[in-house]
Amino acid sequence: MLVDTHLHTFEYSADSFLPIAEAVARAREMGVDGLCVTDHDSLAARPVIGEWRRRFDFPLFLGVEILTTAGDFVVFGLDMVPRGMPSPQELLAHIHDIGGAAVAAHPYRNNGRGAGSLINTLPGLDGVECFNGSTPPQTNLRAWREASKRGVALLGAADSHLRERVGLFVTDFDGTLKDEGDLIAAVKERACAPMAWTGSGFTDAAAWSRERVSQTFPV
């Protein structure tokens, strides 16, 4: 099941120009099977996510992107947004306690919002968003190499704020995910792999990104 695990909606993220209806329409065009709504530090979509699922007859999963003192984390299963800015350790400890899943978002993006090398040692980290649609391919590959060594779940996500960026990277989950519980279990079991949009279909994200890097920086 192909799921874009990182998406910001116009409805609930101040920096997004992507209404949920447009996101779903674009995902259908591309053959993406589901979307995760992960607005910035907001679970405001919680009361409407069920209505959206019914209205669009499309799999939608609720998460949230939390800014910590050491970068962004996309988390699932969170009961409420933390007050203030937690440390990654505090956030992940809480996620672990409630049976959720925590994924380091774009860890090596150079804007102060990535966890960086913390992904190598952070206790309770379930996965790494190795391939992010708003991050350079060489940076994505670094995240993929480090996360592969750590042995956590490897994910791909578009981090969409615009319609044309939906599904640039997705995560291919084993089997069908019915709800957030299934998604959390799949991440914890590492039953997933990152995929890249080629313009006509999806392919292995690491191989695709290596090709992009070789074209930009020929040996």
N, C-alpha and C positions, 0 to 999 in steps of 0.2 A: 504494500500500500504506500503510494507516494504522498508524503505530507510535507508541506512547507511549514516548518516549526517556529517561524519568527516573523510576525506580521503586525503592523501598526495600523489601526483604523482611524479614519477621519473623525469618527464619532467620539473616540475616547483618547486619542493621542494628539496633543496640540501641534506636533510637527508633521503630522501625516495629512496627505491630500488624497487618501484612498478610502472611499466609502466601502463598507463591507460588501455591498451588492456588486461593485465593480471588481473587487478582489475575487469573489466567487465566480463571476462571469469569466474572468481571465484564467482562473485555475481550470475551469471546465474546458476552455479552448485548448489548453496545453496538455490536458490529460492528467492533471494533478488530482489526487483522490481526496485530499483533505487539507484544511488550513488550521493553524494554531493562532488564535488571537492573543497577542502578547504585548499589550499596550504598556507604555512607560509608567512604571510605579502606580498602576491603576488596575483594579479589578472591577471597574465600573460596568464592564460588559456582562458581569455575572447574571444580573436579572434578565438580560435579553438574549443570552447565548442560546437558550433553548428555543425561543421564538425564532431566532435567525436560522437555526437548524431546520425547523419545520417550514419556514417560509421559503427557503432556498432548496430544501430537500438535499442537503449537502453536509458532509461530516465537518463539524467545527469543534475545536478543542480549546478550552480556556486555560491560558497561562498568564504570566506577567513577567516583564523585564524589570529587574530591580537593580538600581545603581547602588553599589556598595562603596566602601572606602577604598576598594582596590578593584574597580571595574564592574561591568554589567554581568548579570546572570539571568538567564531565562529559566524560570522555575514553574513547576506544575504541582498542583495539590495544595497550594498556599491558601490558608483560610482568611487571612487579611494582610494588607500591605503593612510592613513595619513602619513604626513612627521614626522619623529622623532617618539617618543613613547608617545602616548596620555595617559591621565588618563582614567579609565573606565567611569567616568562621562562625559568626553569630547566625547569619542567614542559613548557612548549610546545616548547622546543628538543629535549627528549628525545622527545616525541611525534612531532615532525617527523622526527627521526633514525630512528625505528623504523617510519615509515610509517603512523602512526595519525592520529586526528582529535581535535581539542580544541574544545569548545563552552563558552562562558561561561554558567554557570547563573545564572538570575534576577539579572542584573547590577545592577539598581537597587532590589532589595529592601533595606529599611532595617533590617538586622539584623547588619551587619558582615560578611556572607558573600557580597557581590556585588562584582564587579570595577569597577562604576561606569563612569566615562568612560574607563577604561583600554581598554574594548572598541573605542574609536576609533583606537587607535594600536598595540596590542599585536602584535608580530610573530608570525606563525605561527598566528594565531587562524583557525580554519576556519569557525566558526559561532557564533551567539548564540541562546540559549534565550529568545526574545522573549516567549513566552506561557507562563507557569508557573501551575499550578493553585493554588498557595498564595501568590500575589502579587496585589495589587490591580490592577484593569484599567488605571488611569491609569499605573501604574508599568510594566506590561507594554507599554503603547503607547509609552512613552518608549524602552524597549529596542528595540522594533520600528523606530521612526523612526531611531534612531542606527545600528542594524545595517544598515538599508536603505541609509543613506548610505555605510557602510563597504563594502558589496557582498559580505558574507559570507553563508553559508547561514543561513536563517531557520527556526527550529525552534519547535515547541510541545510541551509535556510537562506531565504532571500533577504530578510530584514527589510521588507517592503514598506515604503511610504508613498509609492506611486504605482499606478496600475501596470506600467510596462516593466516593473521590476519583480512582480509576483512570479515565484517559481524559478528564478534564475538558478537557485540551488534548492534541492529538496532532500528529504530523508526517506529512504526506502525501508519500510518496516516489514518484518516477516508477518504474514497473515493480515487479518483485518482488525483494525482498532475500532471498538464500538464507543468508547468513552475515555475520559482522562485516566481512569484506572488502568485501562489497557495500555495507554501510551506510557504511563509511568513504569509499568511492569516491563514493557519492551525496552525502554531506555536502561533500566536497571539490569536487564538480562543481556544487554548489548546486542539485541536482535534487530539491528538496523545498519544501514550503510549510506553514505552521502552520494548524491547523484547531481549531475550538472545538466542544465538545459543547453542543447546544441543549436537551437533554432528550429529543429524539426522533431526532436525527441530528447530522451534522457540517456546519459552515459555515465560511466565511472568518473566521479568528480576529481579524483587525484590524477588520473591519466589526462583528463581534459585540461586541468590546470597546468600540469607539466608542459603540455603542448603550447599553451598560451605563454608561459614563461620562456620557452625556447624560441618562440617567435619574437618576443620582445627583447630578449637578451641572448642572441645567437652565440653559440660557442665557436 
